[in-house]
Amino acid sequence: MEITKNSRNRIEMPLVGYGTYQLSTMQAETCVAEALKAGFRHIDSAEGYNNEEGTGKGIKASGLSRDEVFVTTKLFPGYEKWGSKEKNYKQSIATLKEQLKTLQLDYVDLYLIHAPFASLRLEQWNALIDLRKQGLAKHIGVSNYSQERLEEIMDADLPMPEANQVEFHPICAQTDLTNFMQNNSIEPVGYSSLAPLSTWRIEDGQGGEVLSEIKTECQNVTRDVAEKLKVSEAKVLLRWGLQRGYAVLTKSSKPSRIRENLELFDFFIPEDDMSRLNTLDLQRPMAWAANGVDPMEIAAQLK
Ligand SMILES: NC(=O)c1ccc[n+]([C@@H]2O[C@H](COP(=O)([O-])OP(=O)(O)OC[C@H]3O[C@@H](n4cnc5c(N)ncnc54)[C@H](OP(=O)(O)O)[C@@H]3O)[C@@H](O)[C@H]2O)c1
């Protein structure tokens, strides 16, 4: 597929999305408005981010019509270990309805189960199938689902997720899972593309220091490629994700970085540099590590 500013994947999702994790409600309002002003047309939210009210206000403030913006949000499935009760079918339906009120929207473009944290996950998936039938979600998918979890849905003879949002950067390159998703028409969406950078989640309490010791080699190669191409390291990592066939999500609380992170269409990473970046895979996710969790592993422990 050609990668341009306006490219969309098979579910009409613009290939670069603005993520809202770790923004306060007030920041979400100003940053989402800023992102839409900069040209983002894809916003990624979640029940668990506790800022959907701000995200909704930011979308409204942009003055864009509803069909110009692709909005994703997620169901928090519940996780008993964190004292959060698993949602059943009825509660999952009710949750999106509440989120839509908070977001001030009539529908979302994509609704995801945030992670396979619940033993009721097939019941939750059935709720998403019905939410799509009701038109409250145009598309439905999952996040942090391994091949095994996706096969569980297939084995239950249910419609398959249209997208799977997973951590994706050179240190966590998801090669086998990506092949499986491609073979089953599941759109890959990457999060935390910037996790290898020394500037990732460095404010107090954001948790970016976890696993920082494994990033050195990736940082060296990324810096080299960035210097050669005369672009920032952040842009190299985001563009790498696009060239690997992913839609990418990126968050910043700073207007200049918000704009920078969307400037991914006037350069190209040559094959030899892609190959160097492709050798850095340690299959190590980092985004949830500060919470002591590998989200793909949890369902295996539930059984
Ligand atoms: N489904 C899931 O389980 C899941 C998990 C994690 C994330 N997500 C989604 O994916 C989105 C992106 O992931 P993420 O939040 O980890 O964001 P990210 O874009 O990978 O990294 C954000 C971090 O990098 C910094 N940063 C942003 N742009 C930069 C630049 N150009 N140069 C240097 N540093 C830069 C930010 O700092 P400043 O804010 O200070 O600029 C922030 O600390 C999330 O917001 C969320 O929507 C989903």
The ligand as a Gaussian input file, in Angstrom:
#p B3LYP/6-31G(d) Opt

LIG

0 1
 N       -3.848000      -0.845000      23.791000
 C       -2.927000      -0.671000      24.714000
 O       -2.733000      -1.509000      25.599000
 C       -2.087000       0.566000      24.660000
 C       -0.941000       0.669000      25.462000
 C       -0.164000       1.821000      25.363000
 C       -0.520000       2.820000      24.485000
 N       -1.667000       2.723000      23.749000
 C       -2.107000       3.806000      22.835000
 O       -1.035000       4.181000      21.992000
 C       -0.717000       5.554000      22.195000
 C        0.763000       5.770000      21.962000
 O        1.548000       5.061000      22.921000
 P        2.358000       5.863000      24.032000
 O        1.432000       6.680000      24.842000
 O        3.274000       4.926000      24.675000
 O        3.081000       6.959000      23.129000
 P        4.399000       7.107000      22.276000
 O        4.014000       8.046000      21.189000
 O        5.039000       5.814000      21.909000
 O        5.357000       7.832000      23.320000
 C        4.954000       8.932000      24.052000
 C        6.134000       9.402000      24.896000
 O        7.192000       9.857000      24.054000
 C        7.366000      11.283000      24.189000
 N        7.399000      11.829000      22.815000
 C        6.345000      12.020000      21.979000
 N        6.749000      12.536000      20.810000
 C        8.085000      12.688000      20.892000
 C        9.063000      13.183000      20.003000
 N        8.723000      13.610000      18.789000
 N       10.362000      13.204000      20.400000
 C       10.700000      12.756000      21.624000
 N        9.826000      12.266000      22.522000
 C        8.523000      12.233000      22.155000
 C        6.178000      11.779000      24.969000
 O        6.502000      12.839000      25.812000
 P        5.636000      14.211000      25.835000
 O        4.201000      13.861000      26.031000
 O        6.238000      14.931000      26.983000
 O        5.906000      14.863000      24.512000
 C        5.788000      10.552000      25.801000
 O        6.566000      10.460000      26.964000
 C       -1.226000       5.834000      23.614000
 O       -1.354000       7.194000      23.910000
 C       -2.526000       5.062000      23.597000
 O       -3.514000       5.783000      22.884000
 C       -2.415000       1.606000      23.805000

